[in-house]
């Protein structure tokens, strides 16, 4: 699964789910703890994350 980093340094992980054909991402450990909120997470799609928090940079595994 892919992992992306947004403009603030938060890591978004592809959950393996899809919504409207777009990958659903999750940010399980935001840099700002208050951003985690409470309750179930909103199912952010890749396009939504890119539009609100982008640009997104795909992380590549260390060699």
Order of alpha helices (4+ residues) and beta strands (2+ residues): beta-beta-beta-alpha-beta
